[in-house]
Amino acid sequence: MGRLKSLFPHDQFQLILGSLMGDARLECRSKSIRAKHTARLRIHQSDKQRNYVFWKYEKLKNLVSKKPRFTKAWHDKKRNKDHFSWYFHTKTNEDLGLMHKLFYRNKTKVISKDLLELLNPFGLAVWYMDDGSNNGGNITLNTHCFSKKEQRVMQSLLKNKFGINTTIVKDRNKFKLAIGSYEYQKFIDIVRPYIIASMNYKILVPVTT
């Protein structure tokens, strides 16, 4: 794991790690069994997160060959409305290929306990900006793509490294992590220094009238 950290500048590594805990994905680019294991990182967010996409782009610019692009994401037939998004991907390389080996099994994103333990407050903030919801006094991390067993690993990490207690709650037929009102301010205080301006709504409690 020490070697992996040395492959990227500190903040860049944390941004990649936090993004992979959230919405980002690694795409394996190896073409044959004999080829070296390579991958590229893909960042893809809704149109309302444009500033966030460009912030990530600036952080990863030396790994990227093209600026973020605007695209039609999908069409809501029920409302007859088009939805748009922004995306970019990095160049393909062996360093990201190594991360792909740790983060994926049979093309499915999984949790690597050893890799997760490298997460620091900046990486946690990126994870939250990607996949967290501020519900006004409590928080959910939308970890639906991970198994309940993997979410227990996340629970342990958040407790042991950041002192944050969480619960695993059922959401339809899947699960996600919840941070209750007693832990809310503690979590916000940890991530606040790293939250970018366009994401400030994730650290503000809505005003009720």
MISE-627297 format. One record per residue: residue in one letter; chain; x, y, z of N, C-alpha, C in turn. Coordinates in pm, 1 decimal, always signed. Layout:
! residues N
> a|A|X|Y|Z|X|Y|Z|X|Y|Z
...
! end
This chain:
! residues 209
> m|A|+81.1|-120.4|+0.0|+0.0|+0.0|+0.0|+85.6|+126.9|+0.0
> g|A|+201.8|+119.9|+65.3|+291.1|+234.8|+66.5|+335.5|+271.0|-73.7
> r|A|+361.2|+169.9|-154.8|+403.1|+193.3|-293.4|+292.5|+262.3|-371.2
> l|A|+167.8|+221.4|-347.3|+54.8|+280.2|-418.3|+43.5|+429.5|-386.7
> k|A|+58.8|+466.7|-259.2|+50.2|+607.7|-219.5|+157.3|+690.7|-287.9
> s|A|+273.1|+630.1|-312.7|+384.1|+704.2|-372.5|+366.4|+727.4|-522.3
> l|A|+268.7|+663.0|-582.7|+248.2|+676.0|-727.2|+178.6|+806.0|-764.5
> f|A|+110.9|+869.2|-668.3|+36.5|+992.2|-694.0|+70.5|+1096.2|-587.6
> p|A|+63.3|+1225.6|-621.4|+75.5|+1328.4|-517.5|-31.2|+1305.6|-411.0
> h|A|-5.3|+1349.1|-288.6|-90.4|+1316.7|-173.6|-238.1|+1349.7|-196.6
> d|A|-268.6|+1475.6|-230.5|-408.8|+1514.4|-248.2|-472.5|+1443.0|-366.8
> q|A|-394.6|+1418.0|-469.0|-446.2|+1348.3|-586.6|-487.0|+1205.6|-550.8
> f|A|-404.4|+1140.4|-472.4|-436.4|+1004.6|-428.9|-565.1|+1003.8|-347.0
> q|A|-579.4|+1098.9|-255.9|-699.2|+1104.4|-172.4|-823.1|+1136.9|-254.5
> l|A|-808.0|+1224.2|-354.0|-921.7|+1256.3|-440.6|-967.3|+1132.0|-517.3
> i|A|-873.2|+1056.6|-569.4|-907.2|+934.4|-642.8|-973.2|+834.0|-549.6
> l|A|-915.1|+816.2|-431.4|-968.5|+720.2|-335.3|-1109.4|+758.9|-291.8
> g|A|-1129.1|+886.1|-255.9|-1261.2|+931.6|-214.5|-1363.1|+921.3|-326.5
> s|A|-1319.9|+950.9|-448.6|-1410.0|+941.9|-564.1|-1452.9|+798.1|-589.9
> l|A|-1361.1|+704.7|-571.6|-1394.7|+563.5|-594.3|-1488.2|+510.7|-486.5
> m|A|-1482.8|+569.5|-367.8|-1580.7|+533.9|-265.8|-1718.8|+586.7|-304.0
> g|A|-1719.2|+687.9|-390.8|-1843.2|+749.9|-434.1|-1883.4|+709.7|-574.9
> d|A|-1895.4|+811.2|-662.9|-1955.7|+789.6|-794.5|-1857.6|+750.6|-904.7
> a|A|-1729.2|+769.9|-882.7|-1632.2|+744.2|-989.2|-1612.5|+594.4|-1012.5
> r|A|-1554.9|+563.9|-1126.0|-1523.1|+423.5|-1154.0|-1391.1|+413.7|-1228.9
> l|A|-1328.0|+299.5|-1212.9|-1208.3|+266.7|-1288.7|-1246.2|+172.6|-1401.4
> e|A|-1198.9|+203.7|-1521.1|-1227.4|+121.0|-1638.1|-1100.1|+50.2|-1680.2
> c|A|-1101.2|-83.0|-1672.7|-984.1|-161.4|-1711.0|-962.7|-149.6|-1860.6
> r|A|-838.9|-118.7|-1901.6|-809.9|-97.0|-2043.1|-716.2|-202.2|-2100.6
> s|A|-683.8|-305.4|-2023.0|-597.2|-412.5|-2072.9|-671.4|-489.2|-2181.0
> k|A|-603.9|-520.4|-2289.0|-669.3|-580.6|-2404.6|-650.9|-731.8|-2415.5
> s|A|-556.0|-787.1|-2343.4|-533.5|-931.1|-2353.9|-471.0|-983.6|-2225.6
> i|A|-464.9|-1114.4|-2211.8|-407.7|-1176.4|-2092.7|-262.3|-1134.7|-2073.7
> r|A|-189.6|-1120.5|-2185.1|-47.4|-1087.5|-2177.5|-22.6|-938.4|-2154.0
> a|A|-123.6|-856.9|-2173.9|-106.3|-712.5|-2158.6|-89.5|-674.2|-2011.7
> k|A|-20.6|-565.5|-1987.3|-7.8|-514.7|-1851.6|-144.1|-464.5|-1805.1
> h|A|-169.8|-476.5|-1674.2|-299.6|-436.1|-1619.0|-304.8|-284.3|-1610.4
> t|A|-387.8|-223.2|-1692.2|-400.6|-78.0|-1694.3|-547.1|-38.3|-1676.4
> a|A|-567.9|+87.0|-1638.0|-704.5|+136.8|-1618.9|-704.6|+288.2|-1631.4
> r|A|-824.7|+342.5|-1646.5|-842.3|+487.2|-1643.9|-955.1|+519.7|-1546.2
> l|A|-950.3|+639.8|-1489.2|-1051.9|+686.0|-1395.4|-1154.9|+768.6|-1470.8
> r|A|-1282.3|+738.8|-1450.5|-1389.5|+815.5|-1513.3|-1469.3|+890.4|-1406.8
> i|A|-1481.3|+1020.8|-1425.5|-1559.6|+1107.9|-1339.4|-1683.4|+1150.5|-1417.3
> h|A|-1800.3|+1131.0|-1358.4|-1925.2|+1160.2|-1429.8|-2027.9|+1209.5|-1327.5
> q|A|-2074.0|+1333.3|-1344.5|-2169.6|+1392.6|-1250.4|-2281.3|+1463.7|-1326.3
> s|A|-2390.1|+1489.2|-1257.8|-2503.1|+1558.2|-1319.0|-2465.8|+1703.3|-1350.8
> d|A|-2546.0|+1766.0|-1436.1|-2518.9|+1902.8|-1479.4|-2509.1|+1999.6|-1361.7
> k|A|-2587.9|+1978.1|-1257.6|-2584.8|+2069.5|-1142.9|-2453.7|+2060.9|-1066.0
> q|A|-2374.6|+1956.1|-1090.5|-2244.8|+1940.8|-1024.7|-2129.7|+1979.8|-1117.5
> r|A|-2157.9|+2064.2|-1215.0|-2056.0|+2105.5|-1312.5|-1930.5|+2159.0|-1243.5
> n|A|-1948.0|+2250.0|-1147.8|-1832.1|+2310.0|-1080.2|-1748.4|+2205.1|-1008.5
> y|A|-1814.9|+2106.7|-953.9|-1745.1|+1998.0|-884.3|-1662.3|+1916.2|-982.8
> v|A|-1717.2|+1888.4|-1100.4|-1644.4|+1814.0|-1203.6|-1519.7|+1891.4|-1245.1
> f|A|-1533.8|+2020.7|-1265.8|-1418.7|+2100.7|-1309.1|-1315.9|+2115.3|-1197.2
> w|A|-1360.0|+2116.0|-1073.8|-1265.8|+2116.4|-961.8|-1182.1|+1988.6|-962.3
> k|A|-1246.5|+1875.5|-982.7|-1172.4|+1749.4|-990.1|-1077.9|+1749.3|-1109.8
> y|A|-1126.2|+1802.5|-1219.2|-1042.3|+1809.1|-1339.3|-914.2|+1887.7|-1311.9
> e|A|-925.2|+2002.0|-1245.6|-807.5|+2083.1|-1215.2|-709.8|+2007.0|-1126.6
> k|A|-763.3|+1929.4|-1033.3|-678.3|+1850.8|-943.8|-606.7|+1737.3|-1016.2
> l|A|-669.6|+1685.9|-1121.1|-616.5|+1568.4|-1191.6|-563.0|+1603.1|-1330.0
> k|A|-549.2|+1732.0|-1358.5|-520.7|+1778.4|-1494.0|-399.3|+1709.6|-1557.8
> n|A|-295.9|+1682.0|-1480.1|-176.4|+1620.9|-1538.7|-199.0|+1476.9|-1583.4
> l|A|-312.5|+1417.3|-1541.1|-344.6|+1280.4|-1580.4|-448.4|+1275.4|-1693.0
> v|A|-494.8|+1393.1|-1734.6|-608.1|+1401.4|-1827.2|-565.2|+1465.5|-1958.6
> s|A|-620.3|+1416.4|-2068.5|-585.4|+1472.2|-2199.5|-693.5|+1564.6|-2255.9
> k|A|-819.0|+1552.8|-2208.6|-927.5|+1635.4|-2259.7|-1008.3|+1694.9|-2144.3
> k|A|-1055.8|+1816.8|-2163.8|-1137.3|+1883.5|-2062.9|-1272.4|+1812.1|-2046.9
> p|A|-1341.3|+1837.6|-1935.3|-1474.4|+1778.5|-1916.4|-1567.6|+1811.6|-2031.9
> r|A|-1653.0|+1715.2|-2062.8|-1747.0|+1731.9|-2174.4|-1890.8|+1720.3|-2125.3
> f|A|-1976.8|+1791.4|-2195.9|-2119.1|+1797.9|-2165.9|-2192.1|+1694.8|-2251.3
> t|A|-2285.3|+1621.3|-2191.2|-2354.9|+1519.1|-2267.8|-2497.6|+1499.2|-2216.0
> k|A|-2581.7|+1448.3|-2300.4|-2715.9|+1409.1|-2258.4|-2704.9|+1277.5|-2185.9
> a|A|-2750.3|+1273.8|-2062.2|-2735.6|+1153.2|-1980.1|-2849.8|+1054.5|-2002.6
> w|A|-2972.1|+1104.1|-1993.8|-3086.9|+1016.5|-2013.7|-3213.3|+1098.5|-2033.2
> h|A|-3316.7|+1033.1|-2079.8|-3445.4|+1100.8|-2103.9|-3551.7|+1041.4|-2012.3
> d|A|-3614.4|+1129.7|-1936.0|-3722.5|+1089.5|-1846.4|-3853.4|+1089.1|-1926.0
> k|A|-3896.2|+971.7|-1964.8|-4017.6|+961.1|-2046.6|-4141.3|+1006.7|-1970.6
> k|A|-4143.8|+979.6|-1841.1|-4260.0|+1015.9|-1760.7|-4282.3|+1166.2|-1759.8
> r|A|-4173.7|+1242.1|-1748.4|-4183.3|+1388.2|-1743.6|-4145.7|+1454.0|-1876.1
> n|A|-4109.7|+1370.5|-1973.8|-4065.9|+1419.4|-2104.8|-3956.1|+1525.1|-2089.3
> k|A|-3854.2|+1487.4|-2013.0|-3746.8|+1581.1|-1981.3|-3610.7|+1516.2|-2002.8
> d|A|-3521.4|+1588.3|-2068.4|-3384.7|+1540.2|-2086.8|-3299.7|+1580.1|-1966.6
> h|A|-3210.1|+1490.0|-1925.5|-3116.2|+1517.9|-1817.0|-2974.6|+1516.3|-1874.0
> f|A|-2893.1|+1611.1|-1829.8|-2759.6|+1627.4|-1885.4|-2652.8|+1610.4|-1776.8
> s|A|-2530.8|+1585.4|-1819.6|-2422.9|+1562.9|-1723.7|-2289.1|+1606.7|-1782.6
> w|A|-2189.0|+1608.0|-1695.1|-2051.0|+1639.8|-1733.1|-1962.0|+1520.8|-1697.8
> y|A|-1862.3|+1497.3|-1780.7|-1773.0|+1384.3|-1752.9|-1634.7|+1409.3|-1811.2
> f|A|-1537.5|+1340.2|-1756.1|-1404.5|+1330.2|-1817.3|-1341.1|+1202.3|-1767.1
> h|A|-1237.7|+1159.2|-1833.1|-1162.8|+1043.6|-1784.0|-1013.6|+1070.1|-1799.2
> t|A|-936.3|+1003.7|-1717.1|-791.6|+1019.7|-1720.3|-731.7|+937.9|-1834.0
> k|A|-603.5|+956.8|-1852.9|-530.6|+869.0|-1943.5|-522.5|+730.4|-1879.1
> t|A|-500.8|+632.5|-1959.9|-484.5|+496.0|-1911.7|-341.0|+474.8|-1865.7
> n|A|-323.1|+414.3|-1748.2|-186.9|+383.7|-1703.9|-185.3|+266.4|-1605.9
> e|A|-67.8|+218.5|-1576.1|-51.3|+101.7|-1488.8|-77.4|+135.8|-1342.2
> d|A|-54.4|+261.6|-1302.7|-77.7|+300.6|-1163.5|-226.2|+286.1|-1128.9
> l|A|-311.2|+334.2|-1218.2|-455.1|+317.2|-1197.1|-495.5|+171.4|-1216.2
> g|A|-418.7|+99.7|-1296.9|-441.9|-43.9|-1310.6|-421.8|-116.4|-1178.9
> l|A|-322.2|-73.0|-1101.4|-298.0|-133.0|-970.0|-415.3|-104.9|-877.3
> m|A|-469.3|+16.9|-882.2|-586.0|+48.1|-799.5|-707.2|-33.4|-844.1
> h|A|-717.0|-55.8|-974.0|-827.7|-136.8|-1026.6|-822.1|-278.6|-969.8
> k|A|-703.7|-335.5|-960.7|-688.6|-469.9|-904.4|-740.5|-476.7|-761.2
> l|A|-722.5|-367.9|-686.8|-762.4|-365.2|-546.6|-910.4|-333.3|-527.9
> f|A|-968.0|-257.5|-621.1|-1104.2|-208.5|-605.5|-1210.2|-289.4|-679.7
> y|A|-1167.4|-382.8|-763.9|-1266.5|-454.4|-845.1|-1247.1|-605.4|-839.4
> r|A|-1361.6|-676.0|-835.5|-1363.7|-821.3|-847.1|-1471.5|-858.0|-948.4
> n|A|-1431.0|-926.0|-1054.5|-1526.5|-965.2|-1159.5|-1606.6|-845.1|-1209.9
> k|A|-1536.2|-735.9|-1234.0|-1592.9|-613.1|-1290.0|-1686.5|-539.1|-1193.9
> t|A|-1689.3|-580.9|-1067.8|-1773.8|-515.9|-967.4|-1687.2|-443.3|-865.8
> k|A|-1723.9|-319.0|-832.9|-1648.8|-242.4|-734.3|-1666.4|-304.9|-596.5
> v|A|-1556.9|-326.4|-525.9|-1560.4|-384.6|-392.0|-1475.6|-298.1|-298.6
> i|A|-1488.0|-324.5|-170.1|-1409.9|-250.9|-70.8|-1280.8|-325.9|-39.2
> s|A|-1171.2|-255.7|-51.3|-1042.6|-306.9|-5.7|-1014.3|-245.3|+131.0
> k|A|-1016.2|-326.4|+236.3|-995.8|-275.2|+372.7|-861.8|-202.3|+384.7
> d|A|-756.6|-260.9|+328.2|-624.6|-198.8|+337.7|-621.5|-63.6|+267.8
> l|A|-688.6|-55.3|+153.5|-692.1|+70.6|+79.4|-777.2|+173.6|+150.9
> l|A|-888.8|+130.5|+205.2|-979.6|+221.1|+275.8|-912.7|+283.1|+398.0
> e|A|-824.8|+209.5|+462.5|-757.3|+260.1|+581.6|-662.4|+376.1|+550.7
> l|A|-632.2|+397.9|+422.3|-546.0|+509.3|+382.7|-623.7|+640.3|+370.2
> l|A|-756.2|+633.4|+379.1|-840.5|+751.6|+362.9|-813.7|+853.1|+474.1
> n|A|-795.8|+979.5|+436.1|-778.3|+1085.2|+535.4|-897.1|+1182.0|+528.2
> p|A|-901.2|+1289.7|+608.3|-1017.1|+1378.6|+606.3|-1048.7|+1438.4|+469.0
> f|A|-946.0|+1467.2|+389.5|-970.7|+1519.7|+255.0|-1040.6|+1414.9|+168.8
> g|A|-990.9|+1291.7|+172.6|-1054.5|+1183.9|+97.4|-1196.4|+1158.3|+145.7
> l|A|-1217.2|+1167.2|+277.2|-1351.4|+1150.4|+333.6|-1445.4|+1259.2|+281.9
> a|A|-1394.7|+1381.3|+272.4|-1476.1|+1492.1|+221.6|-1515.3|+1470.4|+76.2
> v|A|-1423.0|+1418.6|-4.8|-1454.1|+1388.9|-144.9|-1561.5|+1280.9|-151.8
> w|A|-1547.1|+1177.4|-71.3|-1648.4|+1071.5|-65.5|-1785.2|+1131.2|-32.0
> y|A|-1787.3|+1219.9|+67.2|-1912.9|+1281.9|+107.9|-1971.3|+1370.8|-2.0
> m|A|-1884.4|+1450.9|-66.8|-1933.3|+1536.0|-174.8|-1989.7|+1452.3|-289.1
> d|A|-1929.5|+1338.7|-313.6|-1977.5|+1248.3|-418.6|-2109.9|+1183.4|-381.9
> d|A|-2115.2|+1128.0|-262.0|-2220.7|+1031.1|-231.4|-2297.3|+1057.3|-102.9
> g|A|-2279.5|+1173.2|-43.2|-2346.1|+1200.0|+84.0|-2466.7|+1290.5|+70.1
> s|A|-2561.0|+1274.2|+161.4|-2680.1|+1357.9|+164.7|-2696.4|+1417.2|+304.3
> n|A|-2711.3|+1549.5|+310.7|-2737.7|+1618.9|+435.9|-2888.4|+1632.2|+449.4
> n|A|-2943.7|+1563.3|+547.2|-3088.4|+1561.5|+564.3|-3137.0|+1658.2|+671.6
> g|A|-3049.4|+1752.6|+707.6|-3087.7|+1851.0|+807.8|-3074.9|+1797.4|+949.0
> g|A|-2951.7|+1772.0|+993.0|-2929.5|+1719.5|+1127.5|-2886.2|+1574.6|+1129.0
> n|A|-2891.9|+1509.0|+1016.8|-2836.0|+1374.3|+1003.3|-2790.6|+1355.5|+859.0
> i|A|-2707.4|+1257.1|+838.0|-2641.3|+1237.7|+708.1|-2655.3|+1093.0|+664.2
> t|A|-2667.9|+1072.5|+534.7|-2659.4|+937.2|+479.9|-2549.9|+933.6|+374.8
> l|A|-2477.6|+824.1|+372.0|-2380.2|+795.3|+266.9|-2442.4|+688.5|+177.4
> n|A|-2461.4|+721.8|+52.1|-2535.4|+634.0|-38.2|-2446.8|+521.1|-89.7
> t|A|-2426.8|+424.8|-2.9|-2333.9|+313.8|-28.3|-2405.1|+189.7|-81.6
> h|A|-2514.4|+211.7|-152.8|-2599.7|+101.2|-198.1|-2527.1|-2.3|-283.1
> c|A|-2423.3|+39.5|-354.9|-2356.7|-53.5|-446.3|-2267.9|-154.1|-373.5
> f|A|-2246.8|-133.9|-243.9|-2161.9|-223.9|-166.9|-2247.2|-319.1|-82.7
> s|A|-2191.4|-435.5|-54.6|-2263.3|-535.7|+24.3|-2272.2|-491.1|+170.5
> k|A|-2359.9|-556.8|+245.0|-2373.6|-524.3|+387.6|-2243.2|-555.9|+460.7
> k|A|-2176.6|-661.7|+420.9|-2048.1|-698.0|+482.3|-1945.9|-587.5|+458.1
> e|A|-1941.7|-534.7|+337.7|-1847.6|-427.8|+305.5|-1882.1|-300.3|+383.2
> q|A|-2009.6|-277.5|+404.5|-2048.6|-158.7|+478.8|-2009.9|-169.1|+625.8
> r|A|-2000.2|-289.9|+676.8|-1948.5|-307.7|+813.2|-1801.3|-268.0|+819.2
> v|A|-1727.7|-296.0|+711.7|-1587.3|-253.2|+703.8|-1580.3|-100.7|+706.1
> m|A|-1668.3|-35.8|+630.6|-1674.3|+110.1|+631.0|-1708.7|+163.3|+769.9
> q|A|-1803.0|+97.9|+835.1|-1841.1|+137.2|+971.5|-1720.3|+137.0|+1064.3
> s|A|-1644.1|+28.7|+1058.2|-1526.1|+15.5|+1145.1|-1424.6|+124.7|+1115.2
> l|A|-1404.4|+152.9|+986.3|-1309.3|+256.6|+946.3|-1352.3|+392.7|+1000.5
> l|A|-1477.7|+426.9|+981.9|-1527.0|+557.0|+1027.7|-1519.5|+570.1|+1179.7
> k|A|-1542.7|+460.6|+1250.8|-1535.2|+461.7|+1396.5|-1391.0|+469.2|+1445.3
> n|A|-1306.9|+380.3|+1393.7|-1169.9|+368.2|+1444.7|-1078.6|+481.7|+1401.0
> k|A|-1099.4|+535.0|+1282.1|-1008.7|+638.4|+1231.3|-1060.1|+779.5|+1255.2
> f|A|-1192.6|+797.9|+1247.4|-1247.5|+932.3|+1258.2|-1336.9|+952.6|+1381.0
> g|A|-1361.4|+845.0|+1456.5|-1445.1|+855.9|+1574.9|-1591.5|+878.6|+1545.5
> i|A|-1635.8|+838.9|+1425.0|-1774.1|+859.5|+1382.4|-1852.7|+728.8|+1393.0
> n|A|-1956.6|+729.9|+1472.5|-2045.2|+613.7|+1482.0|-2151.9|+621.1|+1373.1
> t|A|-2176.3|+508.8|+1308.0|-2277.5|+502.9|+1202.2|-2368.6|+383.4|+1225.0
> t|A|-2478.3|+382.9|+1152.6|-2565.7|+266.1|+1150.5|-2589.2|+226.9|+1005.5
> i|A|-2615.3|+99.7|+984.6|-2649.8|+51.2|+851.7|-2801.7|+42.7|+844.9
> v|A|-2859.4|+115.4|+751.4|-3005.5|+118.5|+739.6|-3047.6|+59.9|+605.1
> k|A|-3162.7|-3.3|+606.5|-3214.1|-63.7|+483.5|-3283.7|+41.5|+399.6
> d|A|-3257.2|+38.6|+269.5|-3321.9|+129.2|+174.8|-3376.1|+43.8|+61.5
> r|A|-3504.2|+10.8|+70.6|-3567.6|-85.3|-19.9|-3499.1|-220.5|-3.4
> n|A|-3436.4|-270.8|-109.1|-3373.1|-402.4|-96.3|-3221.9|-392.7|-81.6
> k|A|-3171.6|-271.0|-52.1|-3027.4|-252.8|-34.3|-3002.1|-182.1|+98.0
> f|A|-2874.9|-146.2|+121.1|-2838.2|-83.4|+248.0|-2752.7|+40.3|+223.7
> k|A|-2750.7|+128.0|+323.6|-2665.5|+246.2|+318.1|-2624.3|+283.3|+460.0
> l|A|-2523.9|+370.0|+471.8|-2475.3|+413.1|+602.3|-2543.5|+542.0|+645.2
> a|A|-2579.8|+548.7|+771.2|-2643.8|+668.5|+826.2|-2561.8|+722.0|+943.3
> i|A|-2548.8|+853.7|+947.4|-2481.4|+923.5|+1057.0|-2587.8|+1005.8|+1128.7
> g|A|-2617.2|+969.4|+1250.9|-2727.8|+1030.8|+1323.8|-2696.7|+1167.5|+1380.7
> s|A|-2795.5|+1224.3|+1448.3|-2784.6|+1361.1|+1498.2|-2672.7|+1379.1|+1600.8
> y|A|-2643.8|+1276.1|+1680.8|-2538.5|+1288.4|+1781.8|-2398.8|+1295.7|+1720.1
> e|A|-2381.7|+1235.7|+1601.0|-2252.0|+1234.0|+1534.0|-2242.8|+1339.2|+1422.8
> y|A|-2355.1|+1402.1|+1394.5|-2365.0|+1493.4|+1278.8|-2258.7|+1602.8|+1281.9
> q|A|-2252.5|+1679.3|+1390.8|-2161.1|+1793.6|+1395.6|-2015.7|+1749.1|+1391.9
> k|A|-1986.3|+1636.7|+1454.9|-1850.1|+1584.6|+1454.7|-1804.8|+1555.7|+1311.1
> f|A|-1893.6|+1491.4|+1234.7|-1861.4|+1460.8|+1095.2|-1844.5|+1587.6|+1012.5
> i|A|-1937.4|+1682.4|+1028.2|-1930.6|+1808.0|+953.1|-1800.9|+1882.1|+983.7
> d|A|-1759.5|+1882.9|+1108.5|-1636.3|+1952.4|+1146.7|-1513.2|+1890.4|+1080.5
> i|A|-1515.7|+1759.5|+1058.7|-1402.2|+1691.6|+994.6|-1392.6|+1727.3|+847.0
> v|A|-1505.4|+1728.3|+777.4|-1500.8|+1747.9|+631.6|-1508.9|+1894.4|+589.6
> r|A|-1559.1|+1981.8|+677.0|-1583.6|+2122.0|+640.3|-1464.5|+2191.2|+571.9
> p|A|-1340.8|+2175.9|+621.7|-1229.2|+2249.9|+560.1|-1203.9|+2214.6|+413.7
> y|A|-1257.6|+2102.9|+367.1|-1227.4|+2054.8|+232.5|-1346.7|+2064.0|+137.0
> i|A|-1460.0|+2110.3|+186.5|-1580.0|+2120.0|+103.4|-1569.5|+2243.6|+14.2
> i|A|-1586.5|+2226.2|-116.5|-1574.7|+2338.9|-208.7|-1704.0|+2421.8|-205.8
> a|A|-1693.6|+2544.6|-255.2|-1805.1|+2640.1|-242.6|-1935.6|+2587.8|-301.3
> s|A|-1928.2|+2524.4|-418.9|-2050.9|+2478.3|-484.1|-2116.8|+2363.2|-409.5
> m|A|-2046.1|+2305.8|-312.2|-2099.1|+2194.4|-235.2|-2133.2|+2234.5|-91.2
> n|A|-2133.3|+2364.0|-61.8|-2158.7|+2409.9|+75.2|-2294.0|+2364.6|+130.0
> y|A|-2388.1|+2339.8|+40.8|-2520.5|+2295.5|+87.3|-2512.7|+2162.2|+162.0
> k|A|-2403.8|+2090.3|+143.5|-2390.0|+1961.4|+211.3|-2343.8|+1974.8|+356.1
> i|A|-2305.2|+2094.7|+395.7|-2260.7|+2113.6|+533.8|-2347.5|+2215.1|+608.4
> l|A|-2454.7|+2260.5|+545.1|-2544.0|+2357.2|+607.5|-2674.8|+2290.3|+646.3
> v|A|-2721.1|+2316.6|+767.9|-2850.6|+2266.3|+811.7|-2958.5|+2357.6|+754.0
> p|A|-3054.6|+2304.2|+679.7|-3160.5|+2388.9|+622.5|-3235.2|+2465.1|+730.7
> v|A|-3265.8|+2590.2|+699.9|-3340.8|+2674.5|+793.1|-3489.2|+2644.5|+779.5
> t|A|-3553.4|+2615.5|+891.2|-3697.7|+2587.8|+888.2|-3775.4|+2706.7|+940.6
> t|A|-3892.4|+2728.5|+887.0|-3974.5|+2841.0|+930.5|-4106.5|+2791.0|+986.2
! end
